[in-house]
Amino acid sequence: MRPVLASLTAPPRARATPRYGARPVVVVSIAVGAVAAGWAVAYLAYAVHLAWLLPLLILVATASLLRTGQTLLDRLLLAAGALVGTLCVGGLVFSVWPWGLHPVALSGCAVTGLTLASVVTGRIPTLPRPTLSDGLSVANGVMAGVVMAWPVLGLSPAVRLAVAAGADDLGRHLGLFDTVRRLGGYLYDADVPAGLLGYPQGAPLVYGALDGFARSSAAEYGSTLGALDHYFVWLAVGYAFLAVTLTWGVQRLATAELDSWRRLVLVTAVAVAMLMTGLFRLAVTGYPGAVLGLALSALLVVLACRPGGSSTETLLMSGALVAAVGFVFPPFLPAVLAVVGTWVVRQWA
């Protein structure tokens, strides 16, 4: 009886990580070709106005090199958090180099970094299959995103302006988003109103970079209403990301095996919270940093409680998420540092 119980309670064996088996010269040659192809694809996609595909490809490529997480959504969400943290830290360089947030430059650097990571670690890109829980999390995110995007999808221009005027801080964040996007990085000592410099610039940097990919352009908008519409869309994307993260997190943190009904109850509870609590008001009143910071903090908490990977990779992921929270919404920084510190102490013990 005892061996049977031991086999039932023992953690599952980790699958062998696929690694390169070719000679170093062959691996280096493939890596150089992959980097060159990545830069070429980025330039061509930008030239034909398909640059919006590049962030999706970079996200999938990053997820394929991670080994933390057992499902497809595990990898994608953690990869998204790592990319946000990398972009926020990289913004310190992007703000001073001549290309700013140009989609080709960002994509080329991402491809180069991912290729080097693959060569150094020896990891071959691979992805797990999606699961039912992944689909439920994505469904909640789509629902929350569509509701948030309703001002752009279903209201007239005059009503959209009225919605923006009635929000608490939407106008300031809109100005910060547009200025960061046009200047191509953090504002530093830019000639802008002093009130804008007091806001965290991580979320405007992330949304500004994504907007350049979506528009395949670094030029200015044709009108103020165009900038407002784009900003509404990115607010919806951020809120959808929060909904997906929370739904995924409550399912992953569940201590018992979830049957279909229990899983549905958890997912429904998160959906209700996203639409009928202060979370929704936080989003519609124009606080993108708080919304994105909540999502990143939730990712970090779930990662610390259910690592599911090597300690080194978990530590690197945690560092990227801490950096992301620090740039996006610093008030959450003490809490996430406490979470990471607790995880480090437990691992040390």
C-alpha positions in Angstrom: 0.0 0.0 0.0 2.8 2.4 0.9 4.5 2.3 -2.5 1.1 2.8 -4.2 0.5 5.9 -2.1 4.0 7.2 -2.8 3.5 6.9 -6.5 0.2 8.8 -6.3 1.5 11.7 -4.3 4.9 12.0 -6.0 5.2 14.9 -8.4 5.1 14.0 -12.1 8.5 13.6 -13.8 9.5 16.5 -15.9 9.9 15.9 -19.6 13.3 16.0 -21.1 14.0 19.4 -22.5 14.6 19.3 -26.3 18.1 20.5 -27.0 20.3 21.0 -30.0 22.4 18.0 -30.9 24.3 19.4 -33.9 27.8 20.7 -33.9 28.4 24.3 -32.6 29.3 25.5 -36.1 26.0 24.3 -37.4 24.1 25.8 -34.5 25.8 29.2 -34.9 25.1 29.2 -38.6 21.4 28.5 -38.0 21.3 31.2 -35.4 22.8 33.8 -37.7 20.4 32.8 -40.4 17.5 33.1 -38.0 18.5 36.6 -36.9 18.9 37.7 -40.5 15.5 36.2 -41.5 13.9 37.9 -38.4 15.1 41.3 -39.4 14.0 40.8 -43.0 10.5 39.6 -42.0 10.2 42.6 -39.6 11.1 45.0 -42.4 8.8 43.4 -45.0 5.9 43.2 -42.5 6.3 46.9 -41.7 6.5 47.8 -45.4 3.3 46.0 -46.3 1.4 47.3 -43.2 1.3 43.9 -41.5 3.5 44.9 -38.5 0.6 44.0 -36.2 1.6 40.4 -36.7 5.1 40.9 -35.3 4.1 41.2 -31.6 2.1 37.9 -31.8 5.0 36.1 -33.4 7.4 37.4 -30.8 5.1 36.4 -28.0 4.8 32.8 -29.4 8.5 32.6 -29.9 9.2 33.7 -26.3 6.7 31.3 -24.9 8.3 28.4 -26.9 11.6 29.0 -25.1 10.1 28.9 -21.6 9.7 25.7 -19.6 7.7 27.1 -16.8 4.0 26.1 -17.0 2.3 23.0 -18.4 -0.4 24.5 -20.7 -0.2 26.9 -23.7 -1.7 29.8 -21.8 0.8 29.3 -18.9 3.6 29.9 -21.3 1.9 32.8 -23.2 1.0 34.8 -20.1 4.4 34.4 -18.5 6.0 35.3 -21.8 3.8 38.4 -22.0 4.9 39.4 -18.5 8.6 38.9 -19.4 8.3 40.9 -22.6 6.5 43.8 -20.8 9.3 43.9 -18.2 12.0 43.7 -20.9 10.3 46.5 -22.9 10.0 48.7 -19.8 13.7 48.3 -19.0 14.7 48.5 -22.6 12.8 51.8 -22.8 15.7 53.4 -21.0 17.8 52.7 -24.1 15.0 53.2 -26.7 14.5 56.7 -25.4 18.0 57.7 -26.4 18.8 55.7 -29.5 17.8 57.1 -32.9 15.1 54.6 -33.8 12.8 55.2 -30.8 9.9 52.7 -30.7 10.1 51.9 -34.4 8.5 48.4 -35.0 11.4 47.1 -37.2 14.0 48.1 -34.6 12.0 46.5 -31.7 11.3 43.4 -33.6 14.8 42.9 -34.8 16.2 43.3 -31.3 13.6 40.8 -30.0 14.5 38.3 -32.6 18.2 38.7 -31.9 17.7 38.3 -28.1 15.5 35.3 -28.5 17.9 33.6 -30.8 20.8 34.2 -28.4 18.8 32.8 -25.6 18.0 29.7 -27.6 21.6 29.1 -28.4 23.0 29.8 -24.9 20.4 27.6 -23.2 20.3 25.0 -26.0 16.5 25.0 -25.9 14.6 24.1 -29.1 11.3 26.0 -29.4 8.4 23.9 -28.3 4.9 24.6 -27.1 2.3 22.5 -25.1 -1.2 22.0 -26.2 -4.1 24.3 -25.1 -6.6 23.0 -22.5 -10.2 23.7 -21.5 -9.0 26.1 -18.8 -7.1 28.1 -21.4 -10.2 28.5 -23.5 -12.3 29.6 -20.5 -9.7 32.2 -19.5 -9.5 33.6 -23.1 -13.3 33.7 -23.3 -13.4 35.9 -20.1 -10.8 38.1 -21.6 -12.7 38.6 -24.9 -15.8 39.4 -23.0 -14.1 42.0 -20.8 -12.3 43.5 -23.8 -15.4 43.8 -25.9 -17.3 45.6 -23.1 -14.4 48.0 -22.6 -14.1 48.7 -26.3 -17.8 49.5 -26.6 -17.1 53.3 -26.8 -15.2 52.8 -30.0 -17.3 50.0 -31.4 -20.8 51.3 -30.8 -20.8 55.1 -29.9 -20.7 58.2 -32.1 -17.6 60.5 -32.1 -19.4 63.1 -29.9 -20.4 60.5 -27.3 -16.8 59.1 -27.3 -15.5 62.6 -26.5 -18.1 63.0 -23.8 -17.0 59.6 -22.2 -13.4 60.8 -22.3 -14.3 64.2 -20.8 -16.2 62.5 -17.9 -13.4 60.2 -16.9 -11.2 61.1 -14.0 -7.7 60.9 -15.4 -8.3 59.7 -19.0 -7.2 63.0 -20.6 -3.8 63.1 -18.8 -3.1 59.5 -19.6 -4.1 60.0 -23.2 -1.7 63.0 -23.5 1.1 60.9 -21.9 0.4 58.0 -24.2 0.5 60.1 -27.3 3.6 62.0 -26.2 5.6 58.9 -25.3 4.6 57.3 -28.6 5.6 60.3 -30.7 8.9 60.9 -28.9 9.8 57.2 -29.0 10.5 56.5 -25.3 10.3 57.8 -21.8 10.0 61.6 -21.5 13.0 62.3 -19.2 13.5 66.1 -19.6 11.1 66.5 -22.6 9.4 69.8 -23.0 6.0 68.6 -21.7 3.7 69.8 -18.9 5.2 69.1 -15.5 2.0 67.3 -14.5 2.6 64.5 -17.0 6.1 63.7 -15.6 4.6 62.7 -12.3 2.8 59.7 -13.8 4.4 56.3 -14.2 5.4 55.9 -17.9 5.6 52.1 -18.2 2.0 51.6 -19.5 2.2 54.4 -22.0 5.4 53.0 -23.3 4.0 49.5 -23.7 0.8 50.8 -25.4 2.7 53.3 -27.5 5.0 50.5 -28.8 2.1 48.2 -29.5 0.3 51.1 -31.3 3.2 51.5 -33.6 3.0 47.9 -34.6 -0.8 48.1 -35.0 -0.6 51.1 -37.3 2.7 50.0 -39.0 3.7 53.6 -38.6 5.5 55.9 -36.3 3.8 59.0 -37.6 1.3 61.2 -35.9 -2.5 60.5 -35.9 -4.7 62.3 -38.4 -6.8 63.8 -35.6 -7.2 64.0 -31.9 -10.2 61.7 -32.1 -8.0 59.1 -33.9 -5.6 59.1 -31.0 -8.5 58.8 -28.5 -9.9 55.8 -30.4 -6.6 54.0 -30.4 -6.2 54.7 -26.7 -9.7 53.3 -26.0 -8.7 50.1 -27.8 -5.5 49.7 -25.7 -7.4 50.3 -22.5 -9.7 47.4 -23.6 -6.6 45.3 -24.4 -5.2 45.9 -21.0 -8.5 45.1 -19.3 -8.8 41.9 -21.3 -5.3 41.0 -20.3 -6.3 41.5 -16.6 -9.4 39.3 -17.1 -7.4 36.5 -18.7 -4.8 36.7 -16.0 -7.2 36.5 -13.1 -9.3 33.7 -14.6 -6.1 31.7 -15.4 -4.7 32.4 -11.9 -7.7 31.3 -9.9 -7.8 28.0 -11.8 -4.1 27.4 -11.4 -4.1 28.2 -7.7 -7.0 25.8 -7.0 -5.7 23.3 -4.5 -8.0 20.5 -5.6 -8.7 19.0 -9.0 -11.4 21.0 -10.5 -14.3 19.3 -12.2 -16.3 21.1 -14.9 -18.9 22.6 -12.6 -16.4 24.0 -10.1 -14.2 25.4 -12.8 -17.3 27.1 -14.4 -18.2 28.6 -11.0 -14.7 30.1 -10.6 -14.7 31.5 -14.1 -18.1 33.0 -13.7 -17.1 34.6 -10.4 -14.2 36.3 -12.1 -16.4 37.5 -15.0 -18.8 39.0 -12.5 -16.0 40.7 -10.7 -14.6 42.2 -13.9 -17.9 43.8 -14.8 -19.7 44.6 -11.5 -17.0 45.7 -9.1 -14.5 48.5 -8.6 -12.2 46.8 -11.2 -14.5 48.0 -14.0 -14.7 51.5 -12.6 -10.9 51.6 -12.3 -10.6 50.8 -16.0 -13.4 53.1 -17.4 -12.1 56.1 -15.4 -8.8 55.9 -17.2 -6.2 54.4 -15.0 -4.3 52.1 -17.4 -1.2 51.8 -15.2 -3.2 50.4 -12.3 -5.0 47.9 -14.5 -1.8 46.6 -16.2 0.0 46.7 -12.8 -2.8 44.5 -11.3 -2.4 42.0 -14.1 1.4 41.8 -13.8 1.1 41.5 -10.0 -1.3 38.6 -10.3 1.1 36.9 -12.7 3.9 37.2 -10.2 1.8 35.9 -7.3 0.7 32.8 -9.3 4.3 32.3 -10.5 5.6 32.4 -6.9 2.8 30.1 -5.6 2.9 27.6 -8.5 6.3 27.9 -10.1 6.2 24.7 -12.2 9.7 25.2 -13.6 13.4 25.5 -12.6 14.3 27.9 -9.8 16.6 29.8 -12.2 13.9 30.4 -14.7 11.4 31.3 -12.0 13.9 33.8 -10.6 14.5 35.4 -14.0 10.8 35.6 -14.7 10.1 37.1 -11.3 12.8 39.8 -11.9 11.2 40.7 -15.2 7.8 41.0 -13.6 9.1 43.1 -10.7 10.7 45.4 -13.2 7.5 45.6 -15.1 5.4 46.5 -12.0 8.0 49.1 -11.0 7.8 50.9 -14.3 4.0 50.4 -14.8 2.6 51.1 -11.3 5.1 51.6 -8.5 2.6 51.6 -5.6 2.3 47.8 -6.1 6.1 47.4 -5.9 6.4 46.7 -2.1 3.8 44.0 -2.2 5.4 42.2 -5.2 8.8 42.5 -3.6 7.4 40.8 -0.5 6.1 38.0 -2.6 9.4 37.5 -4.4 11.3 37.7 -1.1 9.1 35.1 0.5 9.7 32.8 -2.5 13.4 33.3 -2.4 13.5 32.5 1.4 11.5 29.3 0.9 13.8 28.2 -1.9 16.9 29.0 0.1 15.5 27.0 3.0 
